[in-house]
Every structure is written in structure tokens, then in C-alpha cells.
Amino acid sequence: MKKEAIVKTGEKPGRGKYCCTNCHTCVSLDSEDKLPPCPKCTNSEFTKRN
Ligand SMILES: [Zn+2]
């Protein structure tokens, strides 16, 4: 089984949808966007959603 990579606030992980590991709120990023803190709980760890 593949472990999900954690992406942190301030990184530029590329285009896609990233979901908060705490409250599961998702944000959509474009290729040059930086990952913001979670808009709901301010958590800084996300996983990429496929
Ligand atoms: Zn959150």
C-alpha cells in the first residue's frame, strides 16, 4: 500500500486538490499557487486527493 504524502502550508505542490488532514476541507491549487493554511481550522498539513 502506498502511503499518502503530506504537503505543508507554504509549499507549491502543483495543480490539484489538497485536503486538510484534520478537518478534510479541500482547496484547489493552480501550478504556481502556494498551499495556504486550512481555511477552516488553520492546520498546515494536507494530502493530495486523486
Ligand atoms: Zn482543516
mmCIF file of the protein (N, C-alpha, C, O) and its ligand, coordinates in Angstrom:
data_MODEL
# 
_entry.id   MODEL 
# 
loop_
_entity.id 
_entity.type 
_entity.pdbx_number_of_molecules 
1 polymer     1 
2 non-polymer 1 
# 
_entity_poly.entity_id                      1 
_entity_poly.type                           'polypeptide(L)' 
_entity_poly.nstd_linkage                   no 
_entity_poly.nstd_monomer                   no 
_entity_poly.pdbx_seq_one_letter_code       MKKEAIVKTGEKPGRGKYCCTNCHTCVSLDSEDKLPPCPKCTNSEFTKRN 
_entity_poly.pdbx_seq_one_letter_code_can   MKKEAIVKTGEKPGRGKYCCTNCHTCVSLDSEDKLPPCPKCTNSEFTKRN 
_entity_poly.pdbx_strand_id                 A 
# 
loop_
_entity_poly_seq.entity_id 
_entity_poly_seq.num 
_entity_poly_seq.mon_id 
_entity_poly_seq.hetero 
1 1  MET n 
1 2  LYS n 
1 3  LYS n 
1 4  GLU n 
1 5  ALA n 
1 6  ILE n 
1 7  VAL n 
1 8  LYS n 
1 9  THR n 
1 10 GLY n 
1 11 GLU n 
1 12 LYS n 
1 13 PRO n 
1 14 GLY n 
1 15 ARG n 
1 16 GLY n 
1 17 LYS n 
1 18 TYR n 
1 19 CYS n 
1 20 CYS n 
1 21 THR n 
1 22 ASN n 
1 23 CYS n 
1 24 HIS n 
1 25 THR n 
1 26 CYS n 
1 27 VAL n 
1 28 SER n 
1 29 LEU n 
1 30 ASP n 
1 31 SER n 
1 32 GLU n 
1 33 ASP n 
1 34 LYS n 
1 35 LEU n 
1 36 PRO n 
1 37 PRO n 
1 38 CYS n 
1 39 PRO n 
1 40 LYS n 
1 41 CYS n 
1 42 THR n 
1 43 ASN n 
1 44 SER n 
1 45 GLU n 
1 46 PHE n 
1 47 THR n 
1 48 LYS n 
1 49 ARG n 
1 50 ASN n 
# 
loop_
_struct_asym.id 
_struct_asym.entity_id 
A 1 
B 2 
# 
loop_
_chem_comp.id 
_chem_comp.type 
_chem_comp.mon_nstd_flag 
ALA 'L-peptide linking' y 
ARG 'L-peptide linking' y 
ASN 'L-peptide linking' y 
ASP 'L-peptide linking' y 
CYS 'L-peptide linking' y 
GLU 'L-peptide linking' y 
GLY 'peptide linking'   y 
HIS 'L-peptide linking' y 
ILE 'L-peptide linking' y 
LEU 'L-peptide linking' y 
LYS 'L-peptide linking' y 
MET 'L-peptide linking' y 
PHE 'L-peptide linking' y 
PRO 'L-peptide linking' y 
SER 'L-peptide linking' y 
THR 'L-peptide linking' y 
TYR 'L-peptide linking' y 
VAL 'L-peptide linking' y 
ZN  non-polymer         . 
# 
_pdbx_entity_nonpoly.entity_id   2 
_pdbx_entity_nonpoly.name        ? 
_pdbx_entity_nonpoly.comp_id     ZN 
# 
_pdbx_nonpoly_scheme.asym_id         B 
_pdbx_nonpoly_scheme.entity_id       2 
_pdbx_nonpoly_scheme.mon_id          ZN 
_pdbx_nonpoly_scheme.ndb_seq_num     1 
_pdbx_nonpoly_scheme.pdb_seq_num     101 
_pdbx_nonpoly_scheme.auth_seq_num    101 
_pdbx_nonpoly_scheme.pdb_mon_id      ZN 
_pdbx_nonpoly_scheme.auth_mon_id     ZN 
_pdbx_nonpoly_scheme.pdb_strand_id   A 
_pdbx_nonpoly_scheme.pdb_ins_code    . 
# 
loop_
_atom_site.group_PDB 
_atom_site.id 
_atom_site.type_symbol 
_atom_site.label_atom_id 
_atom_site.label_alt_id 
_atom_site.label_comp_id 
_atom_site.label_asym_id 
_atom_site.label_entity_id 
_atom_site.label_seq_id 
_atom_site.pdbx_PDB_ins_code 
_atom_site.Cartn_x 
_atom_site.Cartn_y 
_atom_site.Cartn_z 
_atom_site.occupancy 
_atom_site.B_iso_or_equiv 
_atom_site.pdbx_formal_charge 
_atom_site.auth_seq_id 
_atom_site.auth_comp_id 
_atom_site.auth_asym_id 
_atom_site.auth_atom_id 
_atom_site.pdbx_PDB_model_num 
ATOM   1   N  N  . MET A 1 1  ? 0.823   -1.205 0.000   1.00 0.00 ? 1   MET A N  1 
ATOM   2   C  CA . MET A 1 1  ? 0.000   0.000  0.000   1.00 0.00 ? 1   MET A CA 1 
ATOM   3   C  C  . MET A 1 1  ? 0.858   1.257  0.000   1.00 0.00 ? 1   MET A C  1 
ATOM   4   O  O  . MET A 1 1  ? 1.854   1.344  0.719   1.00 0.00 ? 1   MET A O  1 
ATOM   5   N  N  . LYS A 1 2  ? 0.469   2.207  -0.797  1.00 0.00 ? 2   LYS A N  1 
ATOM   6   C  CA . LYS A 1 2  ? 1.236   3.449  -0.897  1.00 0.00 ? 2   LYS A CA 1 
ATOM   7   C  C  . LYS A 1 2  ? 0.804   4.418  0.197   1.00 0.00 ? 2   LYS A C  1 
ATOM   8   O  O  . LYS A 1 2  ? -0.385  4.653  0.408   1.00 0.00 ? 2   LYS A O  1 
ATOM   9   N  N  . LYS A 1 3  ? 1.794   4.973  0.884   1.00 0.00 ? 3   LYS A N  1 
ATOM   10  C  CA . LYS A 1 3  ? 1.490   5.941  1.924   1.00 0.00 ? 3   LYS A CA 1 
ATOM   11  C  C  . LYS A 1 3  ? 1.239   7.307  1.292   1.00 0.00 ? 3   LYS A C  1 
ATOM   12  O  O  . LYS A 1 3  ? 1.937   7.711  0.362   1.00 0.00 ? 3   LYS A O  1 
ATOM   13  N  N  . GLU A 1 4  ? 0.241   8.006  1.805   1.00 0.00 ? 4   GLU A N  1 
ATOM   14  C  CA . GLU A 1 4  ? -0.058  9.327  1.249   1.00 0.00 ? 4   GLU A CA 1 
ATOM   15  C  C  . GLU A 1 4  ? 0.980   10.342 1.704   1.00 0.00 ? 4   GLU A C  1 
ATOM   16  O  O  . GLU A 1 4  ? 1.347   10.399 2.878   1.00 0.00 ? 4   GLU A O  1 
ATOM   17  N  N  . ALA A 1 5  ? 1.438   11.133 0.762   1.00 0.00 ? 5   ALA A N  1 
ATOM   18  C  CA . ALA A 1 5  ? 2.427   12.155 1.083   1.00 0.00 ? 5   ALA A CA 1 
ATOM   19  C  C  . ALA A 1 5  ? 1.744   13.351 1.741   1.00 0.00 ? 5   ALA A C  1 
ATOM   20  O  O  . ALA A 1 5  ? 0.659   13.772 1.341   1.00 0.00 ? 5   ALA A O  1 
ATOM   21  N  N  . ILE A 1 6  ? 2.404   13.875 2.746   1.00 0.00 ? 6   ILE A N  1 
ATOM   22  C  CA . ILE A 1 6  ? 1.903   15.084 3.404   1.00 0.00 ? 6   ILE A CA 1 
ATOM   23  C  C  . ILE A 1 6  ? 2.483   16.308 2.699   1.00 0.00 ? 6   ILE A C  1 
ATOM   24  O  O  . ILE A 1 6  ? 3.686   16.388 2.450   1.00 0.00 ? 6   ILE A O  1 
ATOM   25  N  N  . VAL A 1 7  ? 1.612   17.252 2.386   1.00 0.00 ? 7   VAL A N  1 
ATOM   26  C  CA . VAL A 1 7  ? 2.034   18.520 1.801   1.00 0.00 ? 7   VAL A CA 1 
ATOM   27  C  C  . VAL A 1 7  ? 1.760   19.601 2.831   1.00 0.00 ? 7   VAL A C  1 
ATOM   28  O  O  . VAL A 1 7  ? 0.698   19.623 3.454   1.00 0.00 ? 7   VAL A O  1 
ATOM   29  N  N  . LYS A 1 8  ? 2.735   20.509 3.009   1.00 0.00 ? 8   LYS A N  1 
ATOM   30  C  CA . LYS A 1 8  ? 2.580   21.511 4.059   1.00 0.00 ? 8   LYS A CA 1 
ATOM   31  C  C  . LYS A 1 8  ? 2.343   22.908 3.524   1.00 0.00 ? 8   LYS A C  1 
ATOM   32  O  O  . LYS A 1 8  ? 2.734   23.239 2.404   1.00 0.00 ? 8   LYS A O  1 
ATOM   33  N  N  . THR A 1 9  ? 1.692   23.726 4.349   1.00 0.00 ? 9   THR A N  1 
ATOM   34  C  CA . THR A 1 9  ? 1.445   25.131 4.056   1.00 0.00 ? 9   THR A CA 1 
ATOM   35  C  C  . THR A 1 9  ? 2.740   25.829 3.639   1.00 0.00 ? 9   THR A C  1 
ATOM   36  O  O  . THR A 1 9  ? 3.775   25.680 4.290   1.00 0.00 ? 9   THR A O  1 
ATOM   37  N  N  . GLY A 1 10 ? 2.668   26.599 2.538   1.00 0.00 ? 10  GLY A N  1 
ATOM   38  C  CA . GLY A 1 10 ? 3.841   27.316 2.048   1.00 0.00 ? 10  GLY A CA 1 
ATOM   39  C  C  . GLY A 1 10 ? 4.543   26.597 0.909   1.00 0.00 ? 10  GLY A C  1 
ATOM   40  O  O  . GLY A 1 10 ? 5.347   27.198 0.196   1.00 0.00 ? 10  GLY A O  1 
ATOM   41  N  N  . GLU A 1 11 ? 4.245   25.312 0.734   1.00 0.00 ? 11  GLU A N  1 
ATOM   42  C  CA . GLU A 1 11 ? 4.822   24.574 -0.389  1.00 0.00 ? 11  GLU A CA 1 
ATOM   43  C  C  . GLU A 1 11 ? 4.024   24.838 -1.659  1.00 0.00 ? 11  GLU A C  1 
ATOM   44  O  O  . GLU A 1 11 ? 2.870   25.265 -1.613  1.00 0.00 ? 11  GLU A O  1 
ATOM   45  N  N  . LYS A 1 12 ? 4.667   24.572 -2.794  1.00 0.00 ? 12  LYS A N  1 
ATOM   46  C  CA . LYS A 1 12 ? 3.972   24.688 -4.088  1.00 0.00 ? 12  LYS A CA 1 
ATOM   47  C  C  . LYS A 1 12 ? 3.917   23.306 -4.719  1.00 0.00 ? 12  LYS A C  1 
ATOM   48  O  O  . LYS A 1 12 ? 4.757   22.948 -5.545  1.00 0.00 ? 12  LYS A O  1 
ATOM   49  N  N  . PRO A 1 13 ? 2.930   22.549 -4.320  1.00 0.00 ? 13  PRO A N  1 
ATOM   50  C  CA . PRO A 1 13 ? 2.879   21.146 -4.754  1.00 0.00 ? 13  PRO A CA 1 
ATOM   51  C  C  . PRO A 1 13 ? 2.344   20.930 -6.164  1.00 0.00 ? 13  PRO A C  1 
ATOM   52  O  O  . PRO A 1 13 ? 2.324   19.800 -6.653  1.00 0.00 ? 13  PRO A O  1 
ATOM   53  N  N  . GLY A 1 14 ? 1.909   22.005 -6.823  1.00 0.00 ? 14  GLY A N  1 
ATOM   54  C  CA . GLY A 1 14 ? 1.404   21.858 -8.182  1.00 0.00 ? 14  GLY A CA 1 
ATOM   55  C  C  . GLY A 1 14 ? -0.114  21.842 -8.237  1.00 0.00 ? 14  GLY A C  1 
ATOM   56  O  O  . GLY A 1 14 ? -0.802  21.856 -7.216  1.00 0.00 ? 14  GLY A O  1 
ATOM   57  N  N  . ARG A 1 15 ? -0.611  21.812 -9.470  1.00 0.00 ? 15  ARG A N  1 
ATOM   58  C  CA . ARG A 1 15 ? -2.043  21.866 -9.680  1.00 0.00 ? 15  ARG A CA 1 
ATOM   59  C  C  . ARG A 1 15 ? -2.747  20.629 -9.087  1.00 0.00 ? 15  ARG A C  1 
ATOM   60  O  O  . ARG A 1 15 ? -2.280  19.498 -9.222  1.00 0.00 ? 15  ARG A O  1 
ATOM   61  N  N  . GLY A 1 16 ? -3.854  20.883 -8.446  1.00 0.00 ? 16  GLY A N  1 
ATOM   62  C  CA . GLY A 1 16 ? -4.608  19.752 -7.913  1.00 0.00 ? 16  GLY A CA 1 
ATOM   63  C  C  . GLY A 1 16 ? -5.433  20.134 -6.710  1.00 0.00 ? 16  GLY A C  1 
ATOM   64  O  O  . GLY A 1 16 ? -5.506  21.299 -6.321  1.00 0.00 ? 16  GLY A O  1 
ATOM   65  N  N  . LYS A 1 17 ? -6.041  19.143 -6.139  1.00 0.00 ? 17  LYS A N  1 
ATOM   66  C  CA . LYS A 1 17 ? -6.893  19.357 -4.982  1.00 0.00 ? 17  LYS A CA 1 
ATOM   67  C  C  . LYS A 1 17 ? -6.201  18.753 -3.765  1.00 0.00 ? 17  LYS A C  1 
ATOM   68  O  O  . LYS A 1 17 ? -5.723  17.619 -3.804  1.00 0.00 ? 17  LYS A O  1 
ATOM   69  N  N  . TYR A 1 18 ? -6.155  19.529 -2.686  1.00 0.00 ? 18  TYR A N  1 
ATOM   70  C  CA . TYR A 1 18 ? -5.475  19.092 -1.469  1.00 0.00 ? 18  TYR A CA 1 
ATOM   71  C  C  . TYR A 1 18 ? -6.440  19.192 -0.305  1.00 0.00 ? 18  TYR A C  1 
ATOM   72  O  O  . TYR A 1 18 ? -7.155  20.184 -0.163  1.00 0.00 ? 18  TYR A O  1 
ATOM   73  N  N  . CYS A 1 19 ? -6.459  18.163 0.524   1.00 0.00 ? 19  CYS A N  1 
ATOM   74  C  CA . CYS A 1 19 ? -7.426  18.110 1.614   1.00 0.00 ? 19  CYS A CA 1 
ATOM   75  C  C  . CYS A 1 19 ? -6.724  18.108 2.972   1.00 0.00 ? 19  CYS A C  1 
ATOM   76  O  O  . CYS A 1 19 ? -5.741  17.397 3.182   1.00 0.00 ? 19  CYS A O  1 
ATOM   77  N  N  . CYS A 1 20 ? -7.248  18.911 3.874   1.00 0.00 ? 20  CYS A N  1 
ATOM   78  C  CA . CYS A 1 20 ? -6.743  19.040 5.240   1.00 0.00 ? 20  CYS A CA 1 
ATOM   79  C  C  . CYS A 1 20 ? -6.764  17.686 5.949   1.00 0.00 ? 20  CYS A C  1 
ATOM   80  O  O  . CYS A 1 20 ? -7.751  16.954 5.881   1.00 0.00 ? 20  CYS A O  1 
ATOM   81  N  N  . THR A 1 21 ? -5.655  17.362 6.634   1.00 0.00 ? 21  THR A N  1 
ATOM   82  C  CA . THR A 1 21 ? -5.599  16.083 7.346   1.00 0.00 ? 21  THR A CA 1 
ATOM   83  C  C  . THR A 1 21 ? -6.436  16.107 8.624   1.00 0.00 ? 21  THR A C  1 
ATOM   84  O  O  . THR A 1 21 ? -6.749  15.059 9.189   1.00 0.00 ? 21  THR A O  1 
ATOM   85  N  N  . ASN A 1 22 ? -6.793  17.303 9.071   1.00 0.00 ? 22  ASN A N  1 
ATOM   86  C  CA . ASN A 1 22 ? -7.547  17.425 10.312  1.00 0.00 ? 22  ASN A CA 1 
ATOM   87  C  C  . ASN A 1 22 ? -9.056  17.458 10.089  1.00 0.00 ? 22  ASN A C  1 
ATOM   88  O  O  . ASN A 1 22 ? -9.789  16.660 10.673  1.00 0.00 ? 22  ASN A O  1 
ATOM   89  N  N  . CYS A 1 23 ? -9.528  18.391 9.234   1.00 0.00 ? 23  CYS A N  1 
ATOM   90  C  CA . CYS A 1 23 ? -10.982 18.552 9.077   1.00 0.00 ? 23  CYS A CA 1 
ATOM   91  C  C  . CYS A 1 23 ? -11.465 18.152 7.685   1.00 0.00 ? 23  CYS A C  1 
ATOM   92  O  O  . CYS A 1 23 ? -12.664 18.174 7.410   1.00 0.00 ? 23  CYS A O  1 
ATOM   93  N  N  . HIS A 1 24 ? -10.523 17.784 6.803   1.00 0.00 ? 24  HIS A N  1 
ATOM   94  C  CA . HIS A 1 24 ? -10.849 17.297 5.459   1.00 0.00 ? 24  HIS A CA 1 
ATOM   95  C  C  . HIS A 1 24 ? -11.460 18.333 4.535   1.00 0.00 ? 24  HIS A C  1 
ATOM   96  O  O  . HIS A 1 24 ? -12.100 17.983 3.543   1.00 0.00 ? 24  HIS A O  1 
ATOM   97  N  N  . THR A 1 25 ? -11.269 19.600 4.851   1.00 0.00 ? 25  THR A N  1 
ATOM   98  C  CA . THR A 1 25 ? -11.633 20.658 3.919   1.00 0.00 ? 25  THR A CA 1 
ATOM   99  C  C  . THR A 1 25 ? -10.634 20.638 2.762   1.00 0.00 ? 25  THR A C  1 
ATOM   100 O  O  . THR A 1 25 ? -9.431  20.513 2.991   1.00 0.00 ? 25  THR A O  1 
ATOM   101 N  N  . CYS A 1 26 ? -11.116 20.759 1.525   1.00 0.00 ? 26  CYS A N  1 
ATOM   102 C  CA . CYS A 1 26 ? -10.230 20.698 0.366   1.00 0.00 ? 26  CYS A CA 1 
ATOM   103 C  C  . CYS A 1 26 ? -10.051 22.068 -0.269  1.00 0.00 ? 26  CYS A C  1 
ATOM   104 O  O  . CYS A 1 26 ? -10.983 22.870 -0.319  1.00 0.00 ? 26  CYS A O  1 
ATOM   105 N  N  . VAL A 1 27 ? -8.840  22.325 -0.755  1.00 0.00 ? 27  VAL A N  1 
ATOM   106 C  CA . VAL A 1 27 ? -8.560  23.542 -1.512  1.00 0.00 ? 27  VAL A CA 1 
ATOM   107 C  C  . VAL A 1 27 ? -7.995  23.149 -2.873  1.00 0.00 ? 27  VAL A C  1 
ATOM   108 O  O  . VAL A 1 27 ? -7.281  22.153 -2.992  1.00 0.00 ? 27  VAL A O  1 
ATOM   109 N  N  . SER A 1 28 ? -8.320  23.941 -3.903  1.00 0.00 ? 28  SER A N  1 
ATOM   110 C  CA . SER A 1 28 ? -7.796  23.688 -5.243  1.00 0.00 ? 28  SER A CA 1 
ATOM   111 C  C  . SER A 1 28 ? -6.648  24.645 -5.518  1.00 0.00 ? 28  SER A C  1 
ATOM   112 O  O  . SER A 1 28 ? -6.775  25.851 -5.303  1.00 0.00 ? 28  SER A O  1 
ATOM   113 N  N  . LEU A 1 29 ? -5.537  24.117 -5.988  1.00 0.00 ? 29  LEU A N  1 
ATOM   114 C  CA . LEU A 1 29 ? -4.386  24.952 -6.308  1.00 0.00 ? 29  LEU A CA 1 
ATOM   115 C  C  . LEU A 1 29 ? -4.071  24.883 -7.791  1.00 0.00 ? 29  LEU A C  1 
ATOM   116 O  O  . LEU A 1 29 ? -4.283  23.863 -8.447  1.00 0.00 ? 29  LEU A O  1 
ATOM   117 N  N  . ASP A 1 30 ? -3.551  26.017 -8.311  1.00 0.00 ? 30  ASP A N  1 
ATOM   118 C  CA . ASP A 1 30 ? -3.029  26.038 -9.667  1.00 0.00 ? 30  ASP A CA 1 
ATOM   119 C  C  . ASP A 1 30 ? -1.529  25.755 -9.583  1.00 0.00 ? 30  ASP A C  1 
ATOM   120 O  O  . ASP A 1 30 ? -0.979  25.652 -8.487  1.00 0.00 ? 30  ASP A O  1 
ATOM   121 N  N  . SER A 1 31 ? -0.875  25.629 -10.720 1.00 0.00 ? 31  SER A N  1 
ATOM   122 C  CA . SER A 1 31 ? 0.528   25.178 -10.725 1.00 0.00 ? 31  SER A CA 1 
ATOM   123 C  C  . SER A 1 31 ? 1.470   26.074 -9.932  1.00 0.00 ? 31  SER A C  1 
ATOM   124 O  O  . SER A 1 31 ? 2.461   25.589 -9.386  1.00 0.00 ? 31  SER A O  1 
ATOM   125 N  N  . GLU A 1 32 ? 1.178   27.382 -9.855  1.00 0.00 ? 32  GLU A N  1 
ATOM   126 C  CA . GLU A 1 32 ? 2.080   28.299 -9.145  1.00 0.00 ? 32  GLU A CA 1 
ATOM   127 C  C  . GLU A 1 32 ? 1.548   28.748 -7.791  1.00 0.00 ? 32  GLU A C  1 
ATOM   128 O  O  . GLU A 1 32 ? 2.146   29.612 -7.150  1.00 0.00 ? 32  GLU A O  1 
ATOM   129 N  N  . ASP A 1 33 ? 0.438   28.175 -7.348  1.00 0.00 ? 33  ASP A N  1 
ATOM   130 C  CA . ASP A 1 33 ? -0.140  28.576 -6.066  1.00 0.00 ? 33  ASP A CA 1 
ATOM   131 C  C  . ASP A 1 33 ? 0.588   27.924 -4.899  1.00 0.00 ? 33  ASP A C  1 
ATOM   132 O  O  . ASP A 1 33 ? 1.002   26.767 -4.969  1.00 0.00 ? 33  ASP A O  1 
ATOM   133 N  N  . LYS A 1 34 ? 0.734   28.690 -3.830  1.00 0.00 ? 34  LYS A N  1 
ATOM   134 C  CA . LYS A 1 34 ? 1.251   28.127 -2.578  1.00 0.00 ? 34  LYS A CA 1 
ATOM   135 C  C  . LYS A 1 34 ? 0.089   27.586 -1.774  1.00 0.00 ? 34  LYS A C  1 
ATOM   136 O  O  . LYS A 1 34 ? -1.012  28.135 -1.783  1.00 0.00 ? 34  LYS A O  1 
ATOM   137 N  N  . LEU A 1 35 ? 0.358   26.510 -1.087  1.00 0.00 ? 35  LEU A N  1 
ATOM   138 C  CA . LEU A 1 35 ? -0.674  25.934 -0.234  1.00 0.00 ? 35  LEU A CA 1 
ATOM   139 C  C  . LEU A 1 35 ? -0.908  26.850 0.966   1.00 0.00 ? 35  LEU A C  1 
ATOM   140 O  O  . LEU A 1 35 ? 0.025   27.139 1.714   1.00 0.00 ? 35  LEU A O  1 
ATOM   141 N  N  . PRO A 1 36 ? -2.153  27.311 1.155   1.00 0.00 ? 36  PRO A N  1 
ATOM   142 C  CA . PRO A 1 36 ? -2.463  28.187 2.299   1.00 0.00 ? 36  PRO A CA 1 
ATOM   143 C  C  . PRO A 1 36 ? -2.728  27.337 3.548   1.00 0.00 ? 36  PRO A C  1 
ATOM   144 O  O  . PRO A 1 36 ? -2.851  26.116 3.454   1.00 0.00 ? 36  PRO A O  1 
ATOM   145 N  N  . PRO A 1 37 ? -2.814  27.979 4.708   1.00 0.00 ? 37  PRO A N  1 
ATOM   146 C  CA . PRO A 1 37 ? -3.289  27.225 5.871   1.00 0.00 ? 37  PRO A CA 1 
ATOM   147 C  C  . PRO A 1 37 ? -4.735  26.814 5.622   1.00 0.00 ? 37  PRO A C  1 
ATOM   148 O  O  . PRO A 1 37 ? -5.429  27.455 4.833   1.00 0.00 ? 37  PRO A O  1 
ATOM   149 N  N  . CYS A 1 38 ? -5.189  25.784 6.265   1.00 0.00 ? 38  CYS A N  1 
ATOM   150 C  CA . CYS A 1 38 ? -6.571  25.370 6.091   1.00 0.00 ? 38  CYS A CA 1 
ATOM   151 C  C  . CYS A 1 38 ? -7.511  26.534 6.416   1.00 0.00 ? 38  CYS A C  1 
ATOM   152 O  O  . CYS A 1 38 ? -7.398  27.137 7.483   1.00 0.00 ? 38  CYS A O  1 
ATOM   153 N  N  . PRO A 1 39 ? -8.446  26.857 5.497   1.00 0.00 ? 39  PRO A N  1 
ATOM   154 C  CA . PRO A 1 39 ? -9.367  27.980 5.724   1.00 0.00 ? 39  PRO A CA 1 
ATOM   155 C  C  . PRO A 1 39 ? -10.318 27.746 6.886   1.00 0.00 ? 39  PRO A C  1 
ATOM   156 O  O  . PRO A 1 39 ? -10.916 28.693 7.397   1.00 0.00 ? 39  PRO A O  1 
ATOM   157 N  N  . LYS A 1 40 ? -10.462 26.523 7.298   1.00 0.00 ? 40  LYS A N  1 
ATOM   158 C  CA . LYS A 1 40 ? -11.422 26.207 8.355   1.00 0.00 ? 40  LYS A CA 1 
ATOM   159 C  C  . LYS A 1 40 ? -10.760 26.063 9.727   1.00 0.00 ? 40  LYS A C  1 
ATOM   160 O  O  . LYS A 1 40 ? -11.250 26.619 10.711  1.00 0.00 ? 40  LYS A O  1 
ATOM   161 N  N  . CYS A 1 41 ? -9.654  25.325 9.800   1.00 0.00 ? 41  CYS A N  1 
ATOM   162 C  CA . CYS A 1 41 ? -9.076  25.030 11.118  1.00 0.00 ? 41  CYS A CA 1 
ATOM   163 C  C  . CYS A 1 41 ? -7.630  25.497 11.247  1.00 0.00 ? 41  CYS A C  1 
ATOM   164 O  O  . CYS A 1 41 ? -7.019  25.303 12.298  1.00 0.00 ? 41  CYS A O  1 
ATOM   165 N  N  . THR A 1 42 ? -7.066  26.107 10.202  1.00 0.00 ? 42  THR A N  1 
ATOM   166 C  CA . THR A 1 42 ? -5.687  26.632 10.153  1.00 0.00 ? 42  THR A CA 1 
ATOM   167 C  C  . THR A 1 42 ? -4.598  25.554 10.295  1.00 0.00 ? 42  THR A C  1 
ATOM   168 O  O  . THR A 1 42 ? -3.439  25.875 10.556  1.00 0.00 ? 42  THR A O  1 
ATOM   169 N  N  . ASN A 1 43 ? -4.960  24.322 10.127  1.00 0.00 ? 43  ASN A N  1 
ATOM   170 C  CA . ASN A 1 43 ? -3.982  23.234 10.064  1.00 0.00 ? 43  ASN A CA 1 
ATOM   171 C  C  . ASN A 1 43 ? -3.041  23.462 8.874   1.00 0.00 ? 43  ASN A C  1 
ATOM   172 O  O  . ASN A 1 43 ? -3.433  24.086 7.888   1.00 0.00 ? 43  ASN A O  1 
ATOM   173 N  N  . SER A 1 44 ? -1.820  22.967 8.959   1.00 0.00 ? 44  SER A N  1 
ATOM   174 C  CA . SER A 1 44 ? -0.864  23.181 7.866   1.00 0.00 ? 44  SER A CA 1 
ATOM   175 C  C  . SER A 1 44 ? -0.443  21.893 7.162   1.00 0.00 ? 44  SER A C  1 
ATOM   176 O  O  . SER A 1 44 ? 0.551   21.885 6.437   1.00 0.00 ? 44  SER A O  1 
ATOM   177 N  N  . GLU A 1 45 ? -1.176  20.822 7.364   1.00 0.00 ? 45  GLU A N  1 
ATOM   178 C  CA . GLU A 1 45 ? -0.842  19.584 6.685   1.00 0.00 ? 45  GLU A CA 1 
ATOM   179 C  C  . GLU A 1 45 ? -2.018  19.091 5.837   1.00 0.00 ? 45  GLU A C  1 
ATOM   180 O  O  . GLU A 1 45 ? -3.157  18.998 6.292   1.00 0.00 ? 45  GLU A O  1 
ATOM   181 N  N  . PHE A 1 46 ? -1.687  18.786 4.597   1.00 0.00 ? 46  PHE A N  1 
ATOM   182 C  CA . PHE A 1 46 ? -2.699  18.353 3.634   1.00 0.00 ? 46  PHE A CA 1 
ATOM   183 C  C  . PHE A 1 46 ? -2.220  17.101 2.906   1.00 0.00 ? 46  PHE A C  1 
ATOM   184 O  O  . PHE A 1 46 ? -1.026  16.803 2.870   1.00 0.00 ? 46  PHE A O  1 
ATOM   185 N  N  . THR A 1 47 ? -3.171  16.379 2.327   1.00 0.00 ? 47  THR A N  1 
ATOM   186 C  CA . THR A 1 47 ? -2.810  15.283 1.433   1.00 0.00 ? 47  THR A CA 1 
ATOM   187 C  C  . THR A 1 47 ? -3.447  15.552 0.081   1.00 0.00 ? 47  THR A C  1 
ATOM   188 O  O  . THR A 1 47 ? -4.529  16.132 -0.002  1.00 0.00 ? 47  THR A O  1 
ATOM   189 N  N  . LYS A 1 48 ? -2.766  15.125 -0.979  1.00 0.00 ? 48  LYS A N  1 
ATOM   190 C  CA . LYS A 1 48 ? -3.305  15.314 -2.312  1.00 0.00 ? 48  LYS A CA 1 
ATOM   191 C  C  . LYS A 1 48 ? -4.452  14.331 -2.557  1.00 0.00 ? 48  LYS A C  1 
ATOM   192 O  O  . LYS A 1 48 ? -4.381  13.155 -2.203  1.00 0.00 ? 48  LYS A O  1 
ATOM   193 N  N  . ARG A 1 49 ? -5.487  14.849 -3.164  1.00 0.00 ? 49  ARG A N  1 
ATOM   194 C  CA . ARG A 1 49 ? -6.615  13.999 -3.467  1.00 0.00 ? 49  ARG A CA 1 
ATOM   195 C  C  . ARG A 1 49 ? -6.591  13.644 -4.946  1.00 0.00 ? 49  ARG A C  1 
ATOM   196 O  O  . ARG A 1 49 ? -6.440  14.520 -5.798  1.00 0.00 ? 49  ARG A O  1 
ATOM   197 N  N  . ASN A 1 50 ? -6.738  12.382 -5.244  1.00 0.00 ? 50  ASN A N  1 
ATOM   198 C  CA . ASN A 1 50 ? -6.686  11.927 -6.641  1.00 0.00 ? 50  ASN A CA 1 
ATOM   199 C  C  . ASN A 1 50 ? -8.044  11.984 -7.308  1.00 0.00 ? 50  ASN A C  1 
ATOM   200 O  O  . ASN A 1 50 ? -8.170  11.636 -8.482  1.00 0.00 ? 50  ASN A O  1 
HETATM 201 ZN ZN . ZN  B 2 .  ? -8.703  21.880 8.342   1.00 0.00 2 101 ZN  A ZN 1 
# 
